[in-house]
Amino acid sequence: MNSKVLILSHPKLTQVVQQVLSGMEQPPEVMIKDVGFGAVIEFLDRHLETIRPNIIITGGAHWGMLHRSDYSPNVPIIPIPVTRFDLLQAALQACQYGKRIAVIDYGDELGDCQDVVKDLDCECSFFTYSSTEEASSLIQSLKESGIEVIIGAGLICALSEQFQLPSVLIHSKDSIMKIIEHVDRLETARLDIARTAQKWSMEFMKHPITYDVESHTANSRSLLPHLLPKRNISETMKNMDILEKFLFNRRISTFFTREMSIGNVNTFVNDEYPFISLGAFLCKEVKNSIIPLLEKFEQTEEARAFYVLKEGECRVVLLTKYERTSEFLNKMQKSVRNSRSEAFYGGISFPSLTKEVFSSEETLSKKIYEAKVALELAKMGAVSDPICVLEPSTPLSIIFQIIQQSGGLEPNLLIPLFGHRNTDKLLYTLRLLLDHGLSITAVANHLGTSRQTVYGLMQRIESLVGLLTDPEKRFSLSLELRMLEMSKAIENVSGAQKHLEPASQIV
């Protein structure tokens, strides 16, 4: 295949990778580079443009550092996973050297796998490290305490040899083989797509056709497009421009039929559907995953929807008859739960009078801003439903307004949870515990992990913030978590500026 795979490795891991490649009938073109601990980002900065790989594979501390950093190369990075089978196989191999085993991992990535070795006839202890010095000191102390064998990635195995301790590489040949085969398939598919695209681009050059963004107008008898007259620069026309940008630059005129007075630039404003909400959706797989919801919008007489689909994203203008549309939207959500609603996220703005929304650029831009913040909340899992609906007098709306007006509250109770390698996991686990009434079983089922792992995380959380048995403390922690999630969603939409951006930037 005409592609290049770069593996960022360690000498210990390189030996296994080379054995795997030598056993493959048609191995992909692979370049292996051994990189020192902590130098992976510096290496990519210096050599990425020269090597020019199509895809990068790495594991252990290299992956952990890249995953936790803000570094974002324009090349896909695929981690070498450490599976439960890898840990079990490594532990069985380690038992040949001794019964007291230490598993050392960069970060805290093995928490969900630890129970796989609990029934073995050996004693397995788990440790983490964040630097070479810390790992070296840890191995020395473990040897002095009677540990007989070490399990870890390449660096840990190399350090163990320095202290004359037997070691077992945690990455199995099976996992390395599967990830290389997976990458090989990805690259083959990419090249096939590129060849197909090139073929059709040549056909397009021979027979040019004018393509348009897929769009649709719900509840209308005709979809014939009509162009507006040449626009003058007015407040109303600026609002139309803002809305068209939100609808992926789709001309407003294409949403209306000839009977609907195309010359009237405020065609969205009518007495039958006086209230408006804007929606933003993101399909996780293919755009068709959101079609069932849009079909429900079309079938109802309680609302009128205008939407545009483009490359897995959907923007919706929703006109309704009622000021409080939450009941209607909840019905729509329930109707799509049987239609793979997990395949998309959505956010819908506060409902407002259509006339007021179109009264100024700032008001319309605010609706767009709200829709995008709601989408971020849904993507983050801050709401239980796939669609986050901002409605007046709800906790979400109150928190949103508080942050917009005063910047929110300082998370005083949550401060001890920050600054750790697994802060995100602790915060997410805490929210699940609070949402499920401290039910260990419910949280374990939600996370897809063992109750023992959840117990361990809960004990870690309580060691930092105190016991969770006090109802007032649970309420305060839950409020701070909601504030934190809302602030993060706002920052994701508008950057460090937590207030409204200029209309041109929001759209």
C-alpha positions as CSV (number, residue, x, y, z in Angstrom):
1,M,0.0,0.0,0.0
2,N,1.2,3.5,-0.8
3,S,1.1,4.9,2.7
4,K,3.4,5.3,5.6
5,V,2.8,4.3,9.2
6,L,4.9,5.8,12.0
7,I,5.3,3.9,15.2
8,L,6.6,5.9,18.2
9,S,8.2,3.3,20.3
10,H,10.7,2.2,23.0
11,P,13.4,-0.4,22.4
12,K,11.6,-3.0,24.4
13,L,8.4,-2.4,22.5
14,T,10.2,-2.2,19.2
15,Q,11.5,-5.8,19.5
16,V,7.9,-7.1,19.8
17,V,6.7,-4.9,16.9
18,Q,9.4,-6.2,14.6
19,Q,8.5,-9.8,15.6
20,V,4.9,-9.1,14.7
21,L,5.7,-7.4,11.4
22,S,8.0,-10.3,10.4
23,G,5.2,-12.7,10.9
24,M,2.7,-10.8,8.7
25,E,2.3,-11.9,5.0
26,Q,1.9,-8.4,3.6
27,P,3.0,-5.9,6.3
28,P,2.3,-2.2,5.7
29,E,5.1,0.2,5.2
30,V,6.1,1.0,8.8
31,M,8.8,3.4,10.2
32,I,9.7,2.7,13.9
33,K,11.2,5.5,15.9
34,D,12.4,5.0,19.5
35,V,11.7,8.1,21.5
36,G,12.8,8.9,25.0
37,F,10.4,9.4,27.9
38,G,8.8,12.9,27.8
39,A,10.2,13.7,24.3
40,V,7.4,12.6,22.1
41,I,5.9,16.0,21.4
42,E,9.4,17.5,20.8
43,F,10.1,14.6,18.4
44,L,6.9,15.2,16.4
45,D,7.5,19.0,16.3
46,R,11.0,18.4,14.8
47,H,10.4,15.5,12.4
48,L,6.7,15.2,11.5
49,E,7.1,17.4,8.4
50,T,10.1,15.4,7.2
51,I,8.7,11.9,7.8
52,R,5.2,12.9,6.6
53,P,3.3,9.8,7.8
54,N,-0.3,9.1,7.0
55,I,-1.0,7.7,10.5
56,I,0.8,7.4,13.9
57,I,0.7,4.5,16.3
58,T,2.0,4.7,19.9
59,G,1.4,3.5,23.4
60,G,2.3,3.6,27.0
61,A,3.6,7.0,28.3
62,H,4.0,8.4,24.8
63,W,0.2,8.0,24.2
64,G,-0.6,9.2,27.7
65,M,1.4,12.4,27.2
66,L,-0.1,13.1,23.8
67,H,-3.6,12.4,25.1
68,R,-3.3,14.7,28.0
69,S,-1.6,17.6,26.1
70,D,-3.0,20.2,23.8
71,Y,-0.8,19.0,21.0
72,S,-2.8,18.3,17.9
73,P,-0.9,17.2,14.7
74,N,-2.8,17.0,11.4
75,V,-2.2,13.2,11.4
76,P,-4.4,10.6,13.1
77,I,-2.8,9.1,16.2
78,I,-3.9,5.5,17.2
79,P,-3.1,4.2,20.6
80,I,-1.9,0.6,21.3
81,P,-4.5,-0.5,23.8
82,V,-3.8,-2.4,27.0
83,T,-6.7,-4.9,27.2
84,R,-7.8,-7.1,30.0
85,F,-6.4,-10.0,28.0
86,D,-3.0,-8.3,27.8
87,L,-2.9,-7.8,31.6
88,L,-4.0,-11.4,32.3
89,Q,-1.4,-12.8,29.9
90,A,1.3,-10.6,31.3
91,A,0.4,-11.7,34.9
92,L,0.4,-15.4,34.0
93,Q,3.9,-14.9,32.4
94,A,5.1,-13.0,35.5
95,C,3.9,-15.8,37.8
96,Q,6.8,-17.9,36.4
97,Y,9.3,-15.5,38.0
98,G,7.5,-15.0,41.4
99,K,4.2,-14.6,43.2
100,R,4.7,-10.9,44.3
101,I,4.0,-8.8,41.2
102,A,3.9,-5.1,40.7
103,V,2.1,-3.5,37.7
104,I,3.4,0.0,36.9
105,D,1.5,2.2,34.5
106,Y,1.8,5.8,33.4
107,G,-1.3,7.6,34.5
108,D,-4.3,5.6,35.7
109,E,-5.4,3.6,32.6
110,L,-5.7,0.2,34.2
111,G,-8.3,0.9,36.8
112,D,-11.0,-1.0,34.9
113,C,-8.8,-4.1,34.2
114,Q,-7.4,-4.8,37.7
115,D,-10.1,-7.3,38.7
116,V,-9.0,-9.6,35.9
117,V,-6.0,-10.9,38.0
118,K,-7.8,-11.1,41.4
119,D,-8.3,-14.9,41.1
120,L,-4.7,-15.8,40.1
121,D,-2.4,-17.5,42.5
122,C,-0.3,-14.5,43.0
123,E,-0.3,-11.0,44.6
124,C,-0.7,-8.2,42.1
125,S,-0.2,-4.6,43.2
126,F,-0.8,-1.6,41.0
127,F,1.2,1.6,40.9
128,T,1.5,4.7,38.7
129,Y,4.3,7.2,37.8
130,S,4.7,10.5,36.1
131,S,8.4,10.8,35.5
132,T,11.5,8.7,34.9
133,E,12.9,9.6,38.3
134,E,9.6,8.7,40.0
135,A,9.5,5.3,38.2
136,S,13.1,4.5,39.1
137,S,12.6,5.4,42.7
138,L,9.4,3.4,42.8
139,I,11.0,0.2,41.4
140,Q,13.9,0.5,43.8
141,S,11.5,0.7,46.8
142,L,9.4,-2.2,45.4
143,K,12.4,-4.4,45.1
144,E,13.4,-3.6,48.7
145,S,9.8,-4.4,49.8
146,G,10.1,-7.9,48.3
147,I,8.5,-7.5,44.9
148,E,9.8,-10.3,42.6
149,V,8.7,-9.2,39.1
150,I,7.5,-6.1,37.3
151,I,4.9,-5.6,34.6
152,G,4.9,-2.4,32.5
153,A,5.5,-0.7,29.2
154,G,9.0,-0.4,27.6
155,L,10.5,2.2,30.0
156,I,9.4,0.3,33.1
157,C,10.9,-3.0,31.8
158,A,14.2,-1.3,31.0
159,L,14.4,0.3,34.4
160,S,13.5,-3.0,36.1
161,E,16.5,-4.6,34.3
162,Q,18.8,-1.9,35.8
163,F,17.6,-3.1,39.3
164,Q,18.0,-6.7,38.3
165,L,14.3,-7.4,38.6
166,P,12.6,-9.7,36.1
167,S,10.0,-7.8,33.9
168,V,7.2,-8.6,31.5
169,L,6.1,-6.2,28.7
170,I,2.4,-5.4,29.2
171,H,1.7,-5.1,25.5
172,S,1.0,-8.5,23.9
173,K,1.8,-9.5,20.4
174,D,-1.9,-10.1,19.8
175,S,-2.9,-6.5,20.6
176,I,0.0,-5.1,18.5
177,M,-1.0,-7.4,15.6
178,K,-4.6,-6.3,15.8
179,I,-3.8,-2.5,15.9
180,I,-1.4,-2.8,12.9
181,E,-4.0,-4.8,11.0
182,H,-6.6,-2.2,11.9
183,V,-4.4,0.7,10.7
184,D,-3.7,-1.3,7.6
185,R,-7.4,-1.6,6.8
186,L,-7.9,2.1,7.6
187,E,-5.2,3.2,5.2
188,T,-6.4,0.8,2.5
189,A,-9.9,2.3,2.8
190,R,-8.5,5.8,2.8
191,L,-6.6,5.1,-0.4
192,D,-9.7,3.6,-2.0
193,I,-11.7,6.7,-1.2
194,A,-9.0,8.9,-2.5
195,R,-8.9,7.0,-5.8
196,T,-12.7,7.1,-6.1
197,A,-12.8,10.8,-5.4
198,Q,-10.1,11.4,-8.0
199,K,-12.0,9.4,-10.5
200,W,-15.3,11.3,-9.9
201,S,-13.5,14.7,-9.9
202,M,-12.2,13.9,-13.4
203,E,-15.8,13.0,-14.4
204,F,-17.0,16.2,-12.8
205,M,-14.5,18.2,-14.9
206,K,-15.9,16.6,-18.0
207,H,-19.5,17.1,-17.1
208,P,-19.8,20.0,-14.6
209,I,-23.0,20.0,-12.5
210,T,-24.1,22.6,-10.0
211,Y,-24.5,21.0,-6.6
212,D,-26.3,22.4,-3.6
213,V,-26.5,21.7,0.1
214,E,-29.2,19.3,1.0
215,S,-32.1,21.2,2.5
216,H,-35.8,20.8,3.2
217,T,-38.8,22.8,4.3
218,A,-41.2,21.0,6.5
219,N,-45.0,21.2,6.1
220,S,-45.0,23.0,2.8
221,R,-46.6,22.0,-0.5
222,S,-43.8,23.2,-2.8
223,L,-40.1,23.4,-2.5
224,L,-39.4,25.5,-5.7
225,P,-36.5,27.9,-4.9
226,H,-36.9,31.6,-5.6
227,L,-34.3,34.3,-5.4
228,L,-34.8,37.4,-3.4
229,P,-34.4,40.8,-5.1
230,K,-31.0,42.5,-4.7
231,R,-30.8,43.4,-1.0
232,N,-30.2,46.8,0.5
233,I,-28.2,47.1,3.7
234,S,-30.9,47.4,6.4
235,E,-31.3,46.1,9.9
236,T,-33.8,43.5,8.7
237,M,-31.6,42.3,5.9
238,K,-28.7,42.0,8.3
239,N,-30.8,39.6,10.4
240,M,-31.6,37.6,7.3
241,D,-27.8,37.4,6.5
242,I,-27.2,36.1,10.1
243,L,-29.9,33.5,9.8
244,E,-28.6,32.4,6.4
245,K,-25.1,31.9,7.8
246,F,-26.5,29.8,10.6
247,L,-28.3,27.7,7.9
248,F,-25.0,27.0,6.2
249,N,-25.4,30.0,3.9
250,R,-28.6,28.7,2.5
251,R,-30.7,31.4,0.9
252,I,-33.8,32.2,2.9
253,S,-35.9,32.4,-0.2
254,T,-35.4,28.7,-1.0
255,F,-37.5,27.8,2.1
256,F,-40.7,29.5,0.9
257,T,-43.2,28.9,-1.9
258,R,-44.5,31.4,-4.5
259,E,-47.7,31.8,-2.5
260,M,-45.8,33.1,0.6
261,S,-44.9,36.6,-0.5
262,I,-41.2,36.2,-1.3
263,G,-40.7,39.9,-1.3
264,N,-41.4,40.1,2.4
265,V,-38.0,39.6,4.0
266,N,-39.6,38.8,7.4
267,T,-41.4,35.7,6.0
268,F,-40.6,33.7,9.2
269,V,-42.8,36.1,11.2
270,N,-46.5,35.0,11.1
271,D,-49.4,34.9,13.5
272,E,-50.0,31.1,13.2
273,Y,-46.6,30.2,14.7
274,P,-45.5,33.2,16.7
275,F,-42.7,31.6,18.7
276,I,-39.2,30.5,17.5
277,S,-36.4,28.3,18.7
278,L,-33.1,27.5,16.9
279,G,-31.5,24.1,17.0
280,A,-28.1,22.7,16.3
281,F,-27.5,19.0,15.9
282,L,-24.4,16.9,15.3
283,C,-24.6,13.3,13.9
284,K,-22.0,11.0,15.4
285,E,-22.1,8.5,12.5
286,V,-24.0,9.5,9.3
287,K,-26.5,12.4,8.7
288,N,-29.4,9.9,8.2
289,S,-29.3,9.2,12.0
290,I,-31.2,12.5,12.6
291,I,-33.8,12.0,9.8
292,P,-36.4,10.3,12.1
293,L,-36.4,13.4,14.3
294,L,-36.8,15.7,11.4
295,E,-39.6,13.6,10.0
296,K,-41.5,14.0,13.3
297,F,-41.1,17.7,13.0
298,E,-42.6,17.5,9.5
299,Q,-45.6,15.4,10.6
300,T,-46.8,17.6,13.5
301,E,-49.2,20.5,13.1
302,E,-47.9,22.1,16.3
303,A,-44.8,23.4,14.7
304,R,-43.2,24.3,11.4
305,A,-39.5,23.4,10.8
306,F,-36.9,24.6,8.4
307,Y,-33.6,22.7,8.3
308,V,-30.4,22.2,6.5
309,L,-28.1,19.1,6.6
310,K,-24.5,19.4,5.7
311,E,-21.7,16.9,6.4
312,G,-23.2,15.4,9.5
313,E,-24.4,18.7,11.0
314,C,-28.0,20.0,11.0
315,R,-29.3,23.4,11.8
316,V,-33.0,23.9,12.5
317,V,-35.3,26.9,12.7
318,L,-38.4,25.8,14.7
319,L,-41.6,27.9,14.7
320,T,-44.3,26.8,17.2
321,K,-47.7,27.9,18.3
322,Y,-47.0,27.9,22.1
323,E,-44.7,29.9,24.3
324,R,-43.6,26.8,26.3
325,T,-42.6,24.2,23.8
326,S,-41.0,21.8,26.2
327,E,-43.9,19.3,26.2
328,F,-43.9,19.3,22.4
329,L,-40.1,18.8,22.3
330,N,-40.2,16.0,24.8
331,K,-42.8,14.2,22.6
332,M,-40.4,14.6,19.7
333,Q,-37.5,13.2,21.8
334,K,-39.5,10.2,23.0
335,S,-40.6,9.4,19.4
336,V,-37.0,9.1,18.3
337,R,-35.7,7.1,21.2
338,N,-36.5,4.0,19.2
339,S,-34.7,5.4,16.1
340,R,-31.1,5.3,17.3
341,S,-31.3,8.6,19.1
342,E,-27.8,7.8,20.6
343,A,-26.4,8.5,17.1
344,F,-26.7,12.3,17.4
345,Y,-26.5,15.2,19.8
346,G,-28.7,18.3,19.7
347,G,-29.2,21.6,21.4
348,I,-32.3,23.9,21.2
349,S,-32.4,27.6,22.3
350,F,-34.9,29.3,24.6
351,P,-38.3,29.8,22.8
352,S,-39.0,33.5,22.2
353,L,-41.4,35.7,20.2
354,T,-40.4,35.6,16.6
355,K,-41.0,39.3,16.2
356,E,-38.6,40.0,19.1
357,V,-35.9,37.7,17.8
358,F,-35.9,39.5,14.4
359,S,-35.9,42.9,16.0
360,S,-32.1,43.2,16.2
361,E,-28.9,41.5,15.3
362,E,-28.0,40.9,19.0
363,T,-31.3,39.1,19.8
364,L,-31.0,36.8,16.8
365,S,-27.4,36.1,17.4
366,K,-28.2,35.3,21.1
367,K,-30.6,32.6,19.9
368,I,-27.8,31.1,17.8
369,Y,-25.4,31.3,20.7
370,E,-27.9,29.5,23.0
371,A,-28.4,26.7,20.5
372,K,-24.7,26.1,20.2
373,V,-24.2,26.1,24.0
374,A,-27.0,23.6,24.4
375,L,-25.4,21.4,21.8
376,E,-22.1,21.5,23.7
377,L,-24.0,20.5,26.9
378,A,-25.5,17.5,25.1
379,K,-22.1,16.5,23.7
380,M,-20.6,16.6,27.1
381,G,-23.3,14.4,28.6
382,A,-24.4,17.1,30.9
383,V,-28.1,16.2,30.3
384,S,-29.7,12.7,30.3
385,D,-31.4,13.1,26.9
386,P,-29.7,13.3,23.5
387,I,-31.2,16.7,23.0
388,C,-30.5,19.6,25.4
389,V,-33.5,21.9,25.5
390,L,-33.1,25.3,27.1
391,E,-36.4,26.3,28.7
392,P,-37.3,29.2,31.1
393,S,-37.4,28.5,34.9
394,T,-35.4,25.2,34.6
395,P,-32.1,24.7,36.5
396,L,-30.1,24.8,33.2
397,S,-31.6,28.2,32.2
398,I,-31.0,29.6,35.7
399,I,-27.4,28.5,35.7
400,F,-26.9,29.9,32.2
401,Q,-28.3,33.3,33.1
402,I,-26.2,33.4,36.3
403,I,-23.0,32.7,34.4
404,Q,-23.9,35.2,31.7
405,Q,-24.6,37.9,34.2
406,S,-21.9,37.4,36.9
407,G,-19.5,34.7,35.6
408,G,-20.8,32.0,37.9
409,L,-19.7,30.7,41.3
410,E,-16.2,29.6,42.3
411,P,-16.2,25.7,42.7
412,N,-14.8,25.9,46.2
413,L,-15.9,22.3,47.2
414,L,-14.5,20.9,44.0
415,I,-11.1,22.5,44.2
416,P,-9.4,19.5,45.9
417,L,-10.3,17.4,42.8
418,F,-8.4,19.6,40.4
419,G,-4.7,19.1,39.5
420,H,-4.7,15.3,39.4
421,R,-3.9,13.1,36.4
422,N,-7.4,11.7,36.5
423,T,-9.4,14.9,37.4
424,D,-11.8,14.4,34.6
425,K,-12.6,10.8,35.6
426,L,-13.1,11.9,39.2
427,L,-15.4,14.8,38.3
428,Y,-17.5,12.6,35.9
429,T,-17.7,9.8,38.5
430,L,-18.8,12.2,41.2
431,R,-21.6,13.6,39.0
432,L,-22.8,10.0,38.2
433,L,-22.8,9.2,41.9
434,L,-24.8,12.3,42.8
435,D,-27.2,11.7,39.9
436,H,-27.8,8.1,40.9
437,G,-28.2,8.6,44.6
438,L,-24.7,7.2,45.4
439,S,-25.7,3.9,43.9
440,I,-22.4,2.0,43.2
441,T,-24.2,-0.5,41.0
442,A,-25.9,2.1,38.9
443,V,-22.7,4.0,38.3
444,A,-20.8,0.8,37.5
445,N,-23.4,-0.2,35.0
446,H,-23.2,3.3,33.4
447,L,-19.4,3.2,33.2
448,G,-19.3,-0.4,32.1
449,T,-16.9,-1.2,34.9
450,S,-16.8,-3.2,38.1
451,R,-18.3,-2.1,41.4
452,Q,-14.8,-2.5,43.0
453,T,-13.5,0.2,40.6
454,V,-16.3,2.6,41.4
455,Y,-15.7,2.0,45.2
456,G,-12.1,2.9,44.7
457,L,-13.0,6.1,42.8
458,M,-15.6,7.0,45.4
459,Q,-13.1,6.5,48.2
460,R,-10.6,8.7,46.4
461,I,-13.3,11.4,45.9
462,E,-14.3,11.3,49.5
463,S,-10.7,11.5,50.6
464,L,-10.5,14.9,48.8
465,V,-13.9,16.5,49.3
466,G,-15.2,14.7,52.4
467,L,-18.0,12.2,52.9
468,L,-20.9,12.3,50.5
469,T,-23.5,11.3,53.1
470,D,-24.5,14.9,53.9
471,P,-27.5,16.0,51.7
472,E,-26.5,19.6,51.8
473,K,-23.0,18.8,50.6
474,R,-24.4,16.7,47.8
475,F,-26.6,19.5,46.7
476,S,-23.8,22.0,46.8
477,L,-21.4,19.7,44.9
478,S,-24.1,19.0,42.3
479,L,-24.7,22.8,41.8
480,E,-20.9,23.4,41.4
481,L,-20.6,20.6,38.9
482,R,-23.5,22.0,36.8
483,M,-21.9,25.5,37.0
484,L,-18.6,23.9,35.8
485,E,-20.2,22.1,32.9
486,M,-22.1,25.2,31.8
487,S,-19.0,27.3,32.0
488,K,-17.0,24.8,29.9
489,A,-19.8,24.6,27.3
490,I,-19.8,28.4,27.1
491,E,-16.0,28.5,26.7
492,N,-16.1,25.9,24.0
493,V,-18.5,28.0,22.0
494,S,-17.1,31.5,22.6
495,G,-13.5,30.9,23.8
496,A,-12.3,32.6,26.9
497,Q,-15.0,35.3,26.4
498,K,-18.0,34.0,28.5
499,H,-20.3,36.8,27.3
500,L,-22.0,37.2,23.9
501,E,-19.6,37.5,21.0
502,P,-20.3,39.9,18.1
503,A,-23.0,38.5,15.8
504,S,-20.5,37.9,13.0
505,Q,-18.3,35.8,15.3
506,I,-21.2,33.7,16.8
507,V,-22.5,32.6,13.5
